[in-house]
Amino acid sequence: MNYHSAPLIHGLEQRLATVAECTLYVVDNSGEFRASRQGTNVIVSPANIGFGRACNLGVRSSDEPILLFINPDLEIDSETLRRLVTDAPADPDAIWSPLIEDRNGQCSALVETSGPLPLERLSFPRSEAEHHKSVYISGACLCVRRSFFMRLGGFREDIFLYAEDLDLCRRATALGGKLIVLAALTARHVGGRSSSRIAPRIHRLRRSFSGHLRFVRTHFPGLLSPVLALYLATGRRRTIGPRT
């Protein structure tokens, strides 16, 4: 999905040029994207319709059996892209991804807890990844078979941005679907750098809180729903060091 991210997507176009197994579809939410090579399918949305609705629009405009959703700011090489398709899990009801690191080389997981909040976000080095099973696959790089995605009804369209991936994975596991991280494959999600201006940061937090609150009220209803939504919206993580 493009929203003023053309330079980043152009880099992805070049990496995909050598991957015969993948066809690139770009849903343009900002109306200014121009493909840098032939073979890129550009789908112009009527407005900035948000992440989930844009992804669903892209799915309806394609006929690929395996869907691979990628954030523009994801750093991923051509071989990893290819293997995400060729090494797809045999289970038809699965959502999978590579192991995703942040700009500091740390991985993260959202895990269930028995504490006052039912979910906690952890941060840890790659060596610890096998010890922390996440309850979701990040929308930064999320793979799913079209048949399962359609059975799930796609991404929720009442969430403009943030938490669509959490909601999709929660609905998937409720139907017996599996969440799988292909740990032999790695990508890096650098994310947007924090703005030095307060107003944009507050705007992002408000939008993040709104999306997470819709997710939480559906899957974790109760008096603590706003508290859990705020915790998830801030992106706070508890850091865990390597085992000795």
DAHU-V173204 format. One record per pair of residues at least 24 apart in sequence whose ideal C-beta (glycine too) atoms are under 6 Angstrom apart, sorted by the first residue. I is the first residue (numbers start at 1). J is the second residue. D is the distance in Angstrom with one decimal. If there is no record, write none. Layout:
BEGIN
I	J	D
I	J	D
END
This chain:
BEGIN
1	27	4.9
1	51	6.0
1	54	4.3
2	26	5.4
2	28	4.8
2	33	4.5
3	29	4.5
3	30	4.9
4	30	5.0
5	72	3.8
6	33	5.3
8	72	3.9
8	73	5.8
9	72	5.3
10	36	4.4
13	37	5.2
13	40	5.6
15	78	4.7
18	78	5.3
19	78	5.3
19	81	5.2
19	82	4.9
21	82	5.4
21	85	4.5
22	81	5.7
25	58	4.7
25	62	5.4
27	54	4.2
27	57	5.5
27	58	4.5
29	54	5.5
50	160	3.8
50	161	5.5
51	161	5.1
51	164	5.8
52	155	3.3
52	156	5.7
52	157	5.4
52	159	5.6
52	164	4.2
53	157	4.6
55	155	5.3
56	154	4.3
56	155	5.7
65	146	5.5
66	145	5.8
67	144	5.5
67	146	5.6
67	149	5.7
68	143	5.0
69	142	4.7
70	141	5.6
71	140	4.3
73	190	5.3
74	140	5.2
74	141	5.5
74	187	5.6
74	189	5.4
75	188	4.2
76	187	4.0
80	185	4.9
83	185	5.8
84	143	5.4
89	180	5.2
91	178	5.4
92	145	5.8
93	148	5.1
93	177	4.3
94	178	4.5
94	180	5.4
95	137	4.9
95	144	4.8
95	169	6.0
95	172	5.5
95	179	5.5
96	143	5.0
96	180	4.1
97	137	4.7
97	141	5.0
97	142	5.8
97	181	5.9
98	182	5.6
98	185	3.6
98	186	5.6
98	187	4.7
99	129	5.7
99	181	5.7
99	183	5.0
99	186	5.1
100	138	5.7
100	187	5.3
100	189	5.2
101	188	4.9
103	190	4.7
108	237	5.8
109	134	3.6
110	134	5.3
110	135	5.4
110	136	5.6
117	228	5.2
118	220	5.7
121	237	4.5
122	238	5.5
122	240	5.7
123	237	4.0
123	239	4.7
124	240	4.3
125	242	5.4
127	242	5.4
136	165	5.9
136	166	4.9
136	169	4.0
137	169	5.7
137	179	5.4
138	165	5.9
139	165	3.4
140	189	4.3
141	187	5.3
159	211	4.6
159	214	5.2
161	207	5.6
161	211	5.7
162	208	4.4
162	211	3.5
163	211	4.2
163	212	4.6
163	215	3.9
166	215	5.2
167	215	4.8
170	219	5.1
208	233	3.9
209	233	4.2
END
